[in-house]
Amino acid sequence: QVQLVESGGGLVQAGGSLRLSCAASGRTISTYTMGWFRQAPGKEREFVAAIRWSNGNTYYADSVKGRFTISRDNAKNTVYLQMNSLKPEDTAVYYCAATPKLPPTLWGSIYYTRASVYDYWGQGTQVTVSS
């Protein structure tokens, strides 16, 4: 089993920055893909970013590309989400997720934007961006 614990959420003014952390424990995640999702009140969960642990390949939602950066620290078994130029619409509960699955050949990277492919989830951390 894999356990995920998020931290780093909080209140920040628009234009500011925040870094989220997701610490993984349990089974090795060296072959996993790690993802960040977010969910605002009354809205569905949406994909933010993902990183393939083995090679560091990253994937981003269009809404955050250029502002957010996902990265990993192998020694700490931790994935980070550096969020810059934050906007009020970034306000949400942010969830860390992990999956050992690989995409079918015809899917490509879009596979990792689907919440249903992730097997493990953290409890979430609140990010609030004020205008």
N, C-alpha and C positions, 0 to 999 in steps of 0.2 A: 504494500500500500504506500501511497504517497500523500504526505500532508503538506499543505500550503498555508502560509501565514503572511498576509499582507500588512504593510505598515507604511507610514509616511503621508497619509492623507491629512487634510486640514483645510483651513480657510486661507485663501489668498486673493489678492486684488487682481483684477483684470490686467493682463500684461505681465504678470509675475510668473514665477517658476515654482515647481514642486517636483520632488522625486519620490516615486513610490518604489517599495521593495517587496519582493515576494521570496520568502525563504522556504526552500523545499527540504523535506526530510523523509526518511523511509527508504524505499527502493531507489536505486540509482536512476537518475534522470538524464544520463549522458546520451541516451538515444531518443529522448522525448522532444516534443515541440511544446513550448510554453507560450501562452497567450494572455493578453489583457483584454477584458471586456468591461463595459460600463453600462449602467442602467439608471436612468433618471426616473423620478416618480411618474407613474402613469404611462411609461414608455417601455418598449421591448428592449431586451438586452442587445447591445450592439458591439460589434468587433472594433477593437482599437488597434492592436498590434500583436505580432507574434514573432517568435524567434526559434529556429531549429537549433537545439543545443549542440548537436554534433559538429555543425559547420558554421554556425553563427548567421546563417541567412535570415533576413528579416522581411517582414511584411507589414504594411500599414494601411489603415483606412484612409481614404482620400481626405477626410475631414481633419486628420491630424498630421498628415505627411508634411514634413518640413518643420513642424513644431515639436513633435514628440520623437523620442529616441528610445528604442528598447535595446537592452544589452544584458549580458550575463557575466557572472563571476564564477568560474568553475570551482575554485577553491572553497568558496562559500556556499555553493549550491543555491545561488540567489540570482534572480532576474530583476532588472530594474526598468522602470519607465520614467525617463526624464521628460518632464512636461514644461515646455517654455511657451511664452506668448499666450498664456491661458486666457480663455474667453468664458463669459458667463454660461454659454451653452455647453461647456465642458463639465459643468456641475453634474455629478452623478456619484453613485457608489461604484467603485472600481474593483473588479474581481480578477484575481489571478487564476489561471487554469493550466492544466497539463494533459497531454495525450501522447501515448506511445504509437499511435496509428500513423501510417503513411498514406498519402492520397492515392486513389486510383489513378492510373496513367492519364486518363482523359480529363481529370479534374484540374490539376495544377495547383498553384498556391491558393486559389480561392477556397480550396478545401478547408484551410485553417481559419477562415472567417466564420465558419458555422459553429455555433456553441455546442451543437449536438455531438460533435466529434471529440470533445474533451471529456475525459473520464474523472478528473480530479479538480476540485474547486476550493478556493479559499473562502473565508467568511466575508470578505469585502472590506474596503476602507473608503470612507466618505471624503470626497473632494468637493469643496464649495468655492466657486469663483464669484466674487462680488464685482459689480460694475462701478 
